[in-house]
Amino acid sequence: MTSPLPAAVLWDMDGTLVDTEPYWMAAETPLVERFGGTWSHEQALQLVGLGLEDSARIFQAAGVRMGVGDIIDTLTDDVMRSLAVTGVPFRPGARELLADLRAQGIPTALVTMSIRRMADSVVDLIEFDAFDVVIAGDDAPRPKPFPDAYLQACEALGVDPRDTVAIEDSPNGLRAAVASGAVSLGVPLMLPLEGAGAHELWPTLEGRTTNDLRALHATHGRRAEEGR
């Protein structure tokens, strides 16, 4: 008997699982201003879903006279301090869906462009055993929109990417998920996701369950494609 699909659910972190984008933006402005520059909300939006090394180079171009690694560490430290004070700011429905997946025995992976210590700090703040695998930005050879991190997660879980569902909030993240072969679900936060290749767009995860993800995969997964 074939196990019900999806074989695993792969979660982006910032903006998808947790609403940390405001924390990143709050850390960015004083960093640029420290070196006499200015930083707008529109500039901040351009970094949503971008790899941290690429983001750091944009800050250098904006006048931040620090190395790429130092910029990443400074921003990460600021966001981690905010999380330590506020706890995990789950997006609506994300915690409940994640807990339901765990209760149903569906493997889960966190696939994020945040560095390992940031990803681990978020996972450690979740009050249940949330993920089987964590792939962070410093684990992947190439950042999103390349599929490397998603492919690494699937390899670690021992599943075919086509048998999985990936959940993302950014165009770059969705492009990575689609390129990996996963059934890709977009849940927008700060950026519109039309045209990024998602199999479906949901306005929120609130009220969604494992059965909704099973139905999503049944509609768009490889068995559905092979049956056409």
C-alpha positions in Angstrom: 0.0 0.0 0.0 1.4 3.4 -1.0 1.8 6.0 1.8 -0.4 9.1 1.4 1.4 12.1 0.0 2.9 14.5 0.6 5.9 12.5 1.8 7.2 15.6 3.5 6.4 19.3 3.9 9.2 21.8 3.5 8.9 25.2 5.2 10.6 28.5 4.5 11.2 30.4 7.7 11.2 34.2 7.6 7.9 35.5 6.4 6.4 32.0 6.0 6.6 30.2 9.3 7.4 33.3 11.4 6.8 36.9 10.7 10.4 38.1 11.3 10.6 40.4 8.3 9.8 43.5 10.4 12.7 42.5 12.7 15.1 42.3 9.8 13.9 45.7 8.4 14.2 47.3 11.9 17.9 46.0 12.0 18.7 47.2 8.5 18.0 51.0 8.9 20.3 51.7 11.8 23.0 49.7 10.1 22.9 51.8 7.0 22.5 55.1 9.0 25.6 54.2 11.1 27.6 54.8 7.9 25.8 58.0 6.9 23.4 56.4 4.5 19.6 56.2 4.2 17.4 53.1 3.8 13.9 53.1 2.5 11.1 50.6 2.9 11.2 50.0 -0.8 14.9 49.1 -0.6 14.1 46.7 2.3 11.4 45.0 0.3 14.0 44.2 -2.4 15.8 42.0 0.1 12.8 39.8 1.0 13.7 36.2 0.1 17.2 37.1 -1.0 20.3 35.2 0.2 22.1 37.0 3.1 25.4 37.2 1.2 23.7 38.9 -1.7 21.9 41.2 0.7 25.1 42.1 2.4 26.6 43.2 -0.9 23.6 45.5 -1.4 24.3 47.0 2.0 28.0 47.5 1.0 26.8 49.3 -2.2 24.6 51.5 0.1 27.7 52.6 2.0 28.1 50.1 4.8 31.8 49.7 5.2 31.9 46.2 6.7 32.7 42.8 5.3 29.9 40.5 4.1 30.3 38.2 7.1 30.2 41.1 9.6 27.1 42.5 8.0 25.3 39.1 8.2 26.4 38.7 11.8 25.3 42.2 12.9 21.8 41.8 11.3 21.4 38.3 12.6 22.4 39.3 16.2 19.8 42.1 16.1 17.0 39.8 14.9 17.9 37.1 17.4 17.8 39.7 20.3 14.3 40.7 19.2 13.2 37.0 19.1 14.6 36.4 22.5 12.4 39.2 23.8 9.2 38.5 21.9 9.3 34.7 21.3 8.3 33.1 18.0 6.0 35.4 16.0 4.2 32.6 14.1 2.3 33.6 11.0 -1.5 33.0 11.3 -2.2 29.3 11.2 1.5 28.3 10.7 2.0 26.8 14.2 -1.3 24.9 14.1 -0.6 23.4 10.7 3.0 22.5 11.6 1.7 20.8 14.8 -0.9 18.9 12.8 1.7 17.7 10.4 3.8 16.4 13.3 0.7 14.7 14.8 -0.1 13.0 11.5 3.5 11.7 11.2 4.4 13.8 8.1 8.2 14.6 8.0 9.0 18.3 8.0 12.0 20.4 7.0 12.9 24.0 7.6 14.6 25.5 4.5 15.8 29.0 5.1 18.4 31.5 3.8 19.0 32.7 7.4 22.2 31.3 8.8 22.3 28.2 11.0 22.5 29.8 14.4 19.5 32.0 13.5 17.5 29.0 12.3 18.4 26.9 15.3 17.4 29.7 17.6 13.9 29.9 16.1 13.5 26.1 16.2 14.7 26.0 19.8 12.0 28.5 20.8 9.2 26.3 19.4 7.6 24.3 22.2 7.4 21.0 20.3 9.7 18.9 18.1 9.0 20.8 14.9 11.4 19.7 12.3 13.2 16.5 11.2 15.7 18.5 9.1 17.0 22.1 9.1 18.8 23.4 6.0 20.1 27.0 6.6 21.6 29.5 4.3 25.2 28.6 5.2 24.4 24.9 4.4 23.4 25.5 0.7 26.0 25.9 -2.1 23.7 28.5 -3.8 20.9 30.6 -2.3 17.3 30.8 -3.4 16.1 31.2 -6.2 18.4 28.2 -6.9 16.8 24.9 -5.7 19.9 23.6 -3.8 18.6 24.0 -0.3 15.3 22.3 -1.1 17.1 19.5 -2.8 19.4 19.1 0.2 16.4 18.9 2.5 14.8 16.2 0.3 18.0 14.2 0.2 18.4 14.4 4.0 14.7 13.2 4.4 15.1 10.5 1.8 12.2 11.7 -0.3 11.7 12.6 -3.9 11.1 16.4 -4.2 8.1 15.7 -6.4 6.5 14.0 -3.5 6.7 17.0 -1.3 5.0 20.3 -0.7 7.0 23.5 -0.2 5.6 26.6 1.5 7.0 30.0 0.7 6.2 33.7 1.0 8.6 35.3 -1.5 9.1 35.2 -5.3 12.7 34.0 -4.9 11.7 31.3 -2.5 8.9 30.1 -4.8 11.2 29.9 -7.7 13.6 27.8 -5.7 10.8 25.5 -4.6 9.4 25.2 -8.2 12.9 24.5 -9.6 13.3 21.7 -7.0 10.2 19.9 -8.4 8.2 20.3 -5.2 4.5 21.1 -5.3 4.8 24.8 -4.4 2.4 26.8 -2.2 2.7 30.6 -1.9 1.4 32.4 1.1 2.1 36.1 0.5 3.2 38.5 3.2 5.1 41.6 1.9 5.4 40.9 -1.8 2.9 39.7 -4.5 3.5 36.2 -5.7 1.6 36.1 -9.0 3.9 35.0 -11.8 6.4 33.2 -9.5 5.2 29.8 -10.5 3.3 28.6 -7.4 1.0 25.7 -8.0 -1.5 27.5 -5.7 -1.6 30.8 -3.7 -3.4 30.8 -0.3 -4.0 34.1 1.4 -3.3 32.5 4.8 -2.6 29.2 6.5 -5.2 29.9 9.1 -7.7 27.1 9.3 -5.6 24.8 7.1 -4.7 21.2 8.0 -2.7 18.3 6.8 -5.6 17.2 4.7 -5.5 20.5 2.8 -1.9 19.9 1.9 -2.8 16.3 0.9 -5.5 17.7 -1.4 -3.0 20.2 -2.8 -0.5 17.5 -3.6 -3.2 15.2 -5.1 -4.2 18.0 -7.5 -0.7 19.2 -8.5 1.7 16.3 -7.7 3.5 14.0 -10.2 0.8 11.3 -10.0 -1.8 13.9 -11.0 0.4 15.0 -13.9 1.1 11.4 -14.9 -2.6 10.7 -15.0 -3.3 13.4 -17.5 
